[in-house]
Amino acid sequence: MMTAYNELYLDDAMHNLADMVEYAVSDLGFEPDEFFGWFVSSGIASKFEKGNPKYIAGMSGVELAEAVLTKTNVAFVSKEPSYSIDKGREYWAGWILAYYQWATGMRFEDIIKNGLPLSKVMSMYILHEADEGKFVENANDIIARNKESKITRLQEIRKSRGFTQQQLSDASGVKVRMIQLYEQRQNDLSKARFEVVLSLAKALGCEIEDLID
């Protein structure tokens, strides 16, 4: 299984993300999805998901939360964390999201966009006593269903740039039929040759990861 970073850091990452969510939501009173959106937009989520030791092990959950708020210019009053003995759904949601991101290598931003915002994960608290694999199975099913009902990122970005499929083909050198197959999900762009995805990204003026559903 390809994972996001070395498993040696996983336990710290899970506990730190859990503490971050619990502190931000339970102690500071922020809305779960709003705060997690700040986590993504701050750039800290990107460092966390790539296994940057400073963020997954070198900072506490409270320090992570406060770093997110500081970077996104959100006013807050620092307080002592409650660190409740009885860990609830806020703690579990952060804990299991860290595991899911590690296990799948998916960006937090994409996890949210594909139907698993923090509030949705919290609503799945019934799984908190199950093996982590059970959550992964359920989360994958949710994301798969949401992907099927949405247009692909390739199509979304292509249209936002005002390109027809033929114009994108001309600009990238990728055959029109291939673009059609990727946009219809008959071919998986994430499994395409690197050169193909790079050519599409360059033509659309975006990052490679922006095109992968």
KOLKOLZA-419740 format. One line per field, with one value per atom (N, C-alpha, C): x, y, z; residue number from 1; atom name; residue in three letters. Coordinates in steps of 0.05 Angstrom, whole numbers. Layout:
BEGIN
px <- (X/...) .
py <- (Y/...) .
pz <- (Z/...) .
i <- (NUM/...) .
at <- (CA/...) .
aa <- (ALA/...) .
***
This chain:
BEGIN
px <- (17/0/18/13/27/14/29/19/32/20/28/56/64/90/96/120/129/110/104/85/95/121/133/120/112/100/70/58/28/15/25/12/12/35/36/17/17/0/-29/-38/-66/-74/-57/-63/-62/-43/-41/-64/-72/-95/-121/-123/-146/-146/-123/-122/-128/-118/-123/-153/-167/-195/-211/-204/-218/-215/-190/-185/-200/-198/-211/-241/-253/-282/-294/-283/-294/-286/-261/-251/-254/-248/-249/-277/-292/-319/-323/-303/-305/-322/-336/-351/-332/-338/-319/-310/-329/-322/-307/-315/-302/-273/-268/-241/-224/-235/-219/-213/-231/-226/-202/-200/-177/-151/-153/-131/-120/-137/-129/-118/-132/-124/-98/-92/-68/-43/-45/-21/-10/-20/-10/-19/-43/-54/-35/-26/-8/18/29/54/48/25/18/15/0/-5/19/40/65/84/76/93/115/111/131/133/156/159/151/156/150/121/104/75/62/72/59/69/93/104/117/126/141/124/98/80/57/47/23/-2/-24/-49/-58/-54/-61/-44/-18/0/-8/-16/-26/-50/-69/-94/-88/-71/-65/-48/-31/-16/-35/-55/-76/-90/-99/-114/-97/-72/-54/-48/-43/-37/-61/-85/-109/-121/-107/-115/-143/-148/-173/-168/-184/-181/-190/-174/-182/-168/-179/-167/-157/-131/-118/-128/-132/-141/-129/-131/-121/-139/-127/-144/-156/-180/-194/-182/-173/-162/-180/-205/-224/-216/-220/-213/-231/-256/-275/-274/-258/-255/-280/-290/-315/-311/-332/-331/-312/-308/-289/-261/-253/-226/-224/-244/-243/-242/-257/-258/-230/-216/-189/-170/-173/-157/-160/-185/-190/-185/-188/-181/-151/-135/-106/-99/-112/-107/-115/-139/-150/-132/-123/-105/-79/-68/-43/-47/-69/-73/-79/-91/-99/-80/-65/-48/-64/-90/-107/-103/-104/-102/-127/-123/-146/-167/-156/-174/-192/-180/-196/-215/-207/-225/-250/-247/-269/-286/-273/-287/-303/-293/-306/-326/-335/-358/-353/-328/-322/-312/-328/-320/-319/-307/-303/-330/-351/-377/-388/-383/-392/-377/-351/-336/-346/-351/-362/-388/-404/-430/-427/-403/-397/-385/-388/-376/-384/-406/-415/-393/-375/-353/-328/-331/-307/-295/-311/-300/-292/-297/-290/-261/-250/-224/-222/-199/-195/-203/-198/-205/-234/-251/-280/-287/-274/-278/-268/-244/-233/-252/-263/-282/-307/-318/-342/-335/-312/-304/-299/-286/-282/-308/-328/-354/-367/-366/-377/-364/-338/-323/-328/-329/-334/-361/-382/-408/-409/-395/-394/-379/-358/-343/-360/-375/-392/-412/-421/-442/-431/-404/-392/-376/-373/-356/-327/-310/-282/-268/-246/-231/-220/-212/-202/-223/-248/-269/-275/-276/-281/-261/-235/-214/-213/-217/-218/-239/-263/-285/-280/-267/-262/-241/-225/-205/-217/-242/-254/-245/-233/-223/-245/-247/-261/-242/-253/-235/-215/-223/-205/-183/-190/-170/-150/-160/-141/-123/-134/-118/-96/-103/-83/-62/-70/-50/-32/-43/-28/-15/-25/-15/-28/-47/-62/-86/-90/-111/-139/-156/-183/-197/-195/-208/-199/-173/-163/-175/-177/-188/-218/-232/-260/-262/-244/-245/-239/-220/-214/-238/-250/-272/-297/-300/-323/-317/-293/-284/-281/-280/-275/-246/-229/-200/-194/-176/-169/-145/-148/-126/-103/-110/-90/-71/-79/-62/-50/-54/-42/-12/1/30/35/57/63/64/76/79/52/32/5/-7/-6/-18/-3/24/40/32/29/22/-5/-25/-51/-49/-34/-31/-18/3/17/-2/-18/-36/-58/-66/-87/-77/-50/-39/-45/-44/-50/-29/-31/-13/-24/-7/-15/-36/-32/-50/-78/-79/-105/-124/-112/-127/-136/-125/-131/-154/-175/-198/-193) .
py <- (-24/0/25/43/68/88/98/116/143/163/191/196/182/187/162/162/139/134/108/100/107/111/118/144/161/187/186/164/163/167/154/157/186/199/228/245/239/254/251/227/223/237/235/248/278/288/317/329/316/326/324/303/300/322/328/349/377/380/406/410/390/393/397/381/383/411/421/447/469/468/489/489/465/463/463/447/444/467/475/495/524/528/555/561/540/543/549/543/547/525/533/513/493/467/447/451/455/457/483/504/530/528/517/515/497/474/456/469/486/501/520/532/548/532/508/489/484/481/476/502/524/549/561/554/564/553/530/517/496/496/477/449/446/420/407/423/413/402/416/407/382/381/358/333/336/312/302/318/309/298/298/286/304/330/348/344/335/328/351/375/398/399/392/395/369/346/322/311/320/310/332/353/373/394/395/414/398/409/397/405/391/398/426/435/463/483/477/495/494/471/470/487/485/501/530/539/567/577/559/567/571/554/556/583/589/614/639/637/660/664/643/645/655/649/657/683/695/721/720/698/694/701/720/728/706/702/682/689/678/682/655/653/628/620/595/585/558/549/523/502/482/461/444/433/417/389/379/351/332/331/314/285/271/243/226/234/220/234/223/234/231/253/252/252/260/258/278/301/320/308/297/285/262/245/221/230/251/259/268/283/291/267/249/225/207/202/184/197/223/238/236/239/237/209/188/161/158/168/164/179/202/217/202/191/176/151/137/111/115/137/141/159/176/195/218/219/240/267/289/315/320/334/341/357/374/391/373/352/334/317/309/294/310/336/354/357/363/368/344/320/296/285/302/294/286/292/285/309/330/352/342/357/349/343/358/353/326/318/291/269/273/253/251/274/274/259/260/246/216/207/179/167/182/174/146/136/109/88/96/77/80/96/101/77/57/33/11/16/-3/0/-19/-18/6/18/41/33/8/-1/2/0/2/31/50/78/83/72/76/65/41/29/47/57/74/101/112/138/135/113/108/106/93/90/117/134/161/177/176/192/181/155/143/152/152/160/190/206/235/240/226/229/223/201/193/214/229/248/276/279/305/304/327/328/325/316/313/340/339/364/374/355/362/378/368/382/409/410/434/456/449/468/476/456/463/484/479/498/525/525/551/567/554/568/575/566/573/556/533/515/495/490/466/442/419/395/396/406/408/428/451/471/461/446/434/414/398/379/393/414/429/441/451/464/444/420/401/379/374/351/325/325/301/298/274/270/276/287/294/270/247/223/216/219/214/233/258/278/271/262/254/231/211/187/194/213/222/237/254/269/252/230/212/191/192/173/144/142/115/108/128/124/141/130/144/161/187/206/201/192/188/165/148/126/131/155/162/166/165/171/199/203/229/250/244/264/274/257/265/285/278/295/322/321/345/363/352/367/381/367/378/401/396/416/442/438/462/477/463/476/491/481/493/513/514/533/525/499/490/470/461/440/413/393/366/356/360/350/362/386/399/384/367/353/325/316/289/288/273/271/253) .
pz <- (0/0/0/-19/-20/0/18/39/36/50/46/57/79/92/109/121/136/160/163/184/212/215/241/252/234/243/246/239/237/264/285/311/320/318/325/308/282/264/272/278/284/310/330/356/354/338/336/320/299/284/301/316/334/355/367/387/374/349/336/332/322/316/343/363/388/401/400/411/396/369/353/354/355/354/383/401/427/446/445/464/453/427/416/403/398/388/359/342/314/301/279/264/251/252/242/213/195/167/161/175/171/180/204/213/195/187/170/143/134/110/114/137/143/145/155/157/128/109/81/69/72/59/72/96/110/98/84/73/92/117/137/130/119/111/91/72/51/63/82/95/112/125/141/124/102/86/71/69/57/77/102/123/133/132/142/173/183/211/230/222/239/246/226/230/240/233/241/268/276/301/318/306/320/334/328/341/354/375/388/372/378/364/369/394/401/385/383/367/338/328/300/296/314/311/312/330/333/309/298/274/250/248/226/229/253/257/253/261/257/227/212/184/167/177/162/174/193/204/218/231/245/275/285/313/332/352/372/399/420/447/456/458/466/494/498/524/530/554/561/549/535/523/545/540/560/562/540/540/555/547/560/559/582/584/565/564/546/519/501/474/458/447/432/402/389/359/347/359/348/347/370/371/351/351/333/304/297/269/259/276/269/267/286/288/264/256/234/207/205/180/175/196/193/183/193/184/155/148/121/101/108/89/86/107/106/89/94/80/50/43/14/-1/14/1/-12/-7/-18/-3/-17/-4/13/35/52/36/19/2/-15/-26/-43/-27/-4/14/19/24/29/4/-18/-43/-53/-46/-55/-35/-17/0/28/38/66/82/85/102/131/148/176/189/184/196/188/163/154/169/172/187/216/228/255/257/236/236/233/227/224/250/271/297/306/296/302/297/279/271/290/311/327/341/345/358/338/312/292/283/269/258/238/236/218/189/182/155/149/169/164/156/169/161/133/127/100/79/84/66/62/83/81/68/75/63/33/25/-3/-19/-7/-20/-24/-3/-5/-27/-27/-46/-75/-78/-104/-115/-98/-106/-114/-98/-105/-130/-135/-160/-184/-182/-204/-212/-192/-198/-205/-205/-211/-237/-250/-273/-263/-281/-273/-270/-255/-251/-278/-295/-321/-337/-337/-351/-338/-311/-297/-303/-302/-307/-336/-354/-382/-389/-378/-383/-370/-347/-334/-349/-365/-382/-409/-415/-440/-463/-457/-478/-487/-512/-522/-519/-523/-522/-545/-568/-590/-585/-573/-567/-546/-527/-507/-520/-538/-553/-569/-582/-598/-580/-557/-539/-525/-519/-503/-519/-543/-559/-551/-533/-525/-544/-554/-573/-561/-578/-569/-557/-570/-560/-531/-526/-499/-479/-486/-468/-462/-483/-479/-460/-463/-446/-417/-413/-386/-373/-389/-378/-374/-388/-385/-364/-352/-332/-343/-369/-381/-378/-378/-371/-346/-330/-305/-309/-307/-311/-291/-267/-247/-254/-274/-282/-310/-320/-346/-343/-366/-366/-356/-341/-329/-350/-374/-395/-404/-405/-413/-394/-368/-348/-346/-349/-349/-372/-396/-419/-416/-404/-399/-379/-358/-337/-347/-364/-375/-393/-410/-428/-413/-390/-374/-353/-350/-331/-302/-296/-268/-260/-235/-225/-232/-234/-241/-222/-196/-176/-178/-190/-194/-213/-230/-250/-240/-218/-209/-191/-198/-181/-157) .
i <- (1/1/1/2/2/2/3/3/3/4/4/4/5/5/5/6/6/6/7/7/7/8/8/8/9/9/9/10/10/10/11/11/11/12/12/12/13/13/13/14/14/14/15/15/15/16/16/16/17/17/17/18/18/18/19/19/19/20/20/20/21/21/21/22/22/22/23/23/23/24/24/24/25/25/25/26/26/26/27/27/27/28/28/28/29/29/29/30/30/30/31/31/31/32/32/32/33/33/33/34/34/34/35/35/35/36/36/36/37/37/37/38/38/38/39/39/39/40/40/40/41/41/41/42/42/42/43/43/43/44/44/44/45/45/45/46/46/46/47/47/47/48/48/48/49/49/49/50/50/50/51/51/51/52/52/52/53/53/53/54/54/54/55/55/55/56/56/56/57/57/57/58/58/58/59/59/59/60/60/60/61/61/61/62/62/62/63/63/63/64/64/64/65/65/65/66/66/66/67/67/67/68/68/68/69/69/69/70/70/70/71/71/71/72/72/72/73/73/73/74/74/74/75/75/75/76/76/76/77/77/77/78/78/78/79/79/79/80/80/80/81/81/81/82/82/82/83/83/83/84/84/84/85/85/85/86/86/86/87/87/87/88/88/88/89/89/89/90/90/90/91/91/91/92/92/92/93/93/93/94/94/94/95/95/95/96/96/96/97/97/97/98/98/98/99/99/99/100/100/100/101/101/101/102/102/102/103/103/103/104/104/104/105/105/105/106/106/106/107/107/107/108/108/108/109/109/109/110/110/110/111/111/111/112/112/112/113/113/113/114/114/114/115/115/115/116/116/116/117/117/117/118/118/118/119/119/119/120/120/120/121/121/121/122/122/122/123/123/123/124/124/124/125/125/125/126/126/126/127/127/127/128/128/128/129/129/129/130/130/130/131/131/131/132/132/132/133/133/133/134/134/134/135/135/135/136/136/136/137/137/137/138/138/138/139/139/139/140/140/140/141/141/141/142/142/142/143/143/143/144/144/144/145/145/145/146/146/146/147/147/147/148/148/148/149/149/149/150/150/150/151/151/151/152/152/152/153/153/153/154/154/154/155/155/155/156/156/156/157/157/157/158/158/158/159/159/159/160/160/160/161/161/161/162/162/162/163/163/163/164/164/164/165/165/165/166/166/166/167/167/167/168/168/168/169/169/169/170/170/170/171/171/171/172/172/172/173/173/173/174/174/174/175/175/175/176/176/176/177/177/177/178/178/178/179/179/179/180/180/180/181/181/181/182/182/182/183/183/183/184/184/184/185/185/185/186/186/186/187/187/187/188/188/188/189/189/189/190/190/190/191/191/191/192/192/192/193/193/193/194/194/194/195/195/195/196/196/196/197/197/197/198/198/198/199/199/199/200/200/200/201/201/201/202/202/202/203/203/203/204/204/204/205/205/205/206/206/206/207/207/207/208/208/208/209/209/209/210/210/210/211/211/211/212/212/212/213/213/213) .
at <- (N/CA/C/N/CA/C/N/CA/C/N/CA/C/N/CA/C/N/CA/C/N/CA/C/N/CA/C/N/CA/C/N/CA/C/N/CA/C/N/CA/C/N/CA/C/N/CA/C/N/CA/C/N/CA/C/N/CA/C/N/CA/C/N/CA/C/N/CA/C/N/CA/C/N/CA/C/N/CA/C/N/CA/C/N/CA/C/N/CA/C/N/CA/C/N/CA/C/N/CA/C/N/CA/C/N/CA/C/N/CA/C/N/CA/C/N/CA/C/N/CA/C/N/CA/C/N/CA/C/N/CA/C/N/CA/C/N/CA/C/N/CA/C/N/CA/C/N/CA/C/N/CA/C/N/CA/C/N/CA/C/N/CA/C/N/CA/C/N/CA/C/N/CA/C/N/CA/C/N/CA/C/N/CA/C/N/CA/C/N/CA/C/N/CA/C/N/CA/C/N/CA/C/N/CA/C/N/CA/C/N/CA/C/N/CA/C/N/CA/C/N/CA/C/N/CA/C/N/CA/C/N/CA/C/N/CA/C/N/CA/C/N/CA/C/N/CA/C/N/CA/C/N/CA/C/N/CA/C/N/CA/C/N/CA/C/N/CA/C/N/CA/C/N/CA/C/N/CA/C/N/CA/C/N/CA/C/N/CA/C/N/CA/C/N/CA/C/N/CA/C/N/CA/C/N/CA/C/N/CA/C/N/CA/C/N/CA/C/N/CA/C/N/CA/C/N/CA/C/N/CA/C/N/CA/C/N/CA/C/N/CA/C/N/CA/C/N/CA/C/N/CA/C/N/CA/C/N/CA/C/N/CA/C/N/CA/C/N/CA/C/N/CA/C/N/CA/C/N/CA/C/N/CA/C/N/CA/C/N/CA/C/N/CA/C/N/CA/C/N/CA/C/N/CA/C/N/CA/C/N/CA/C/N/CA/C/N/CA/C/N/CA/C/N/CA/C/N/CA/C/N/CA/C/N/CA/C/N/CA/C/N/CA/C/N/CA/C/N/CA/C/N/CA/C/N/CA/C/N/CA/C/N/CA/C/N/CA/C/N/CA/C/N/CA/C/N/CA/C/N/CA/C/N/CA/C/N/CA/C/N/CA/C/N/CA/C/N/CA/C/N/CA/C/N/CA/C/N/CA/C/N/CA/C/N/CA/C/N/CA/C/N/CA/C/N/CA/C/N/CA/C/N/CA/C/N/CA/C/N/CA/C/N/CA/C/N/CA/C/N/CA/C/N/CA/C/N/CA/C/N/CA/C/N/CA/C/N/CA/C/N/CA/C/N/CA/C/N/CA/C/N/CA/C/N/CA/C/N/CA/C/N/CA/C/N/CA/C/N/CA/C/N/CA/C/N/CA/C/N/CA/C/N/CA/C/N/CA/C/N/CA/C/N/CA/C/N/CA/C/N/CA/C/N/CA/C/N/CA/C/N/CA/C/N/CA/C/N/CA/C/N/CA/C/N/CA/C/N/CA/C/N/CA/C/N/CA/C/N/CA/C/N/CA/C/N/CA/C/N/CA/C/N/CA/C/N/CA/C/N/CA/C/N/CA/C/N/CA/C/N/CA/C/N/CA/C/N/CA/C/N/CA/C/N/CA/C/N/CA/C/N/CA/C/N/CA/C/N/CA/C/N/CA/C/N/CA/C/N/CA/C/N/CA/C) .
aa <- (MET/MET/MET/MET/MET/MET/THR/THR/THR/ALA/ALA/ALA/TYR/TYR/TYR/ASN/ASN/ASN/GLU/GLU/GLU/LEU/LEU/LEU/TYR/TYR/TYR/LEU/LEU/LEU/ASP/ASP/ASP/ASP/ASP/ASP/ALA/ALA/ALA/MET/MET/MET/HIS/HIS/HIS/ASN/ASN/ASN/LEU/LEU/LEU/ALA/ALA/ALA/ASP/ASP/ASP/MET/MET/MET/VAL/VAL/VAL/GLU/GLU/GLU/TYR/TYR/TYR/ALA/ALA/ALA/VAL/VAL/VAL/SER/SER/SER/ASP/ASP/ASP/LEU/LEU/LEU/GLY/GLY/GLY/PHE/PHE/PHE/GLU/GLU/GLU/PRO/PRO/PRO/ASP/ASP/ASP/GLU/GLU/GLU/PHE/PHE/PHE/PHE/PHE/PHE/GLY/GLY/GLY/TRP/TRP/TRP/PHE/PHE/PHE/VAL/VAL/VAL/SER/SER/SER/SER/SER/SER/GLY/GLY/GLY/ILE/ILE/ILE/ALA/ALA/ALA/SER/SER/SER/LYS/LYS/LYS/PHE/PHE/PHE/GLU/GLU/GLU/LYS/LYS/LYS/GLY/GLY/GLY/ASN/ASN/ASN/PRO/PRO/PRO/LYS/LYS/LYS/TYR/TYR/TYR/ILE/ILE/ILE/ALA/ALA/ALA/GLY/GLY/GLY/MET/MET/MET/SER/SER/SER/GLY/GLY/GLY/VAL/VAL/VAL/GLU/GLU/GLU/LEU/LEU/LEU/ALA/ALA/ALA/GLU/GLU/GLU/ALA/ALA/ALA/VAL/VAL/VAL/LEU/LEU/LEU/THR/THR/THR/LYS/LYS/LYS/THR/THR/THR/ASN/ASN/ASN/VAL/VAL/VAL/ALA/ALA/ALA/PHE/PHE/PHE/VAL/VAL/VAL/SER/SER/SER/LYS/LYS/LYS/GLU/GLU/GLU/PRO/PRO/PRO/SER/SER/SER/TYR/TYR/TYR/SER/SER/SER/ILE/ILE/ILE/ASP/ASP/ASP/LYS/LYS/LYS/GLY/GLY/GLY/ARG/ARG/ARG/GLU/GLU/GLU/TYR/TYR/TYR/TRP/TRP/TRP/ALA/ALA/ALA/GLY/GLY/GLY/TRP/TRP/TRP/ILE/ILE/ILE/LEU/LEU/LEU/ALA/ALA/ALA/TYR/TYR/TYR/TYR/TYR/TYR/GLN/GLN/GLN/TRP/TRP/TRP/ALA/ALA/ALA/THR/THR/THR/GLY/GLY/GLY/MET/MET/MET/ARG/ARG/ARG/PHE/PHE/PHE/GLU/GLU/GLU/ASP/ASP/ASP/ILE/ILE/ILE/ILE/ILE/ILE/LYS/LYS/LYS/ASN/ASN/ASN/GLY/GLY/GLY/LEU/LEU/LEU/PRO/PRO/PRO/LEU/LEU/LEU/SER/SER/SER/LYS/LYS/LYS/VAL/VAL/VAL/MET/MET/MET/SER/SER/SER/MET/MET/MET/TYR/TYR/TYR/ILE/ILE/ILE/LEU/LEU/LEU/HIS/HIS/HIS/GLU/GLU/GLU/ALA/ALA/ALA/ASP/ASP/ASP/GLU/GLU/GLU/GLY/GLY/GLY/LYS/LYS/LYS/PHE/PHE/PHE/VAL/VAL/VAL/GLU/GLU/GLU/ASN/ASN/ASN/ALA/ALA/ALA/ASN/ASN/ASN/ASP/ASP/ASP/ILE/ILE/ILE/ILE/ILE/ILE/ALA/ALA/ALA/ARG/ARG/ARG/ASN/ASN/ASN/LYS/LYS/LYS/GLU/GLU/GLU/SER/SER/SER/LYS/LYS/LYS/ILE/ILE/ILE/THR/THR/THR/ARG/ARG/ARG/LEU/LEU/LEU/GLN/GLN/GLN/GLU/GLU/GLU/ILE/ILE/ILE/ARG/ARG/ARG/LYS/LYS/LYS/SER/SER/SER/ARG/ARG/ARG/GLY/GLY/GLY/PHE/PHE/PHE/THR/THR/THR/GLN/GLN/GLN/GLN/GLN/GLN/GLN/GLN/GLN/LEU/LEU/LEU/SER/SER/SER/ASP/ASP/ASP/ALA/ALA/ALA/SER/SER/SER/GLY/GLY/GLY/VAL/VAL/VAL/LYS/LYS/LYS/VAL/VAL/VAL/ARG/ARG/ARG/MET/MET/MET/ILE/ILE/ILE/GLN/GLN/GLN/LEU/LEU/LEU/TYR/TYR/TYR/GLU/GLU/GLU/GLN/GLN/GLN/ARG/ARG/ARG/GLN/GLN/GLN/ASN/ASN/ASN/ASP/ASP/ASP/LEU/LEU/LEU/SER/SER/SER/LYS/LYS/LYS/ALA/ALA/ALA/ARG/ARG/ARG/PHE/PHE/PHE/GLU/GLU/GLU/VAL/VAL/VAL/VAL/VAL/VAL/LEU/LEU/LEU/SER/SER/SER/LEU/LEU/LEU/ALA/ALA/ALA/LYS/LYS/LYS/ALA/ALA/ALA/LEU/LEU/LEU/GLY/GLY/GLY/CYS/CYS/CYS/GLU/GLU/GLU/ILE/ILE/ILE/GLU/GLU/GLU/ASP/ASP/ASP/LEU/LEU/LEU/ILE/ILE/ILE/ASP/ASP/ASP) .
***
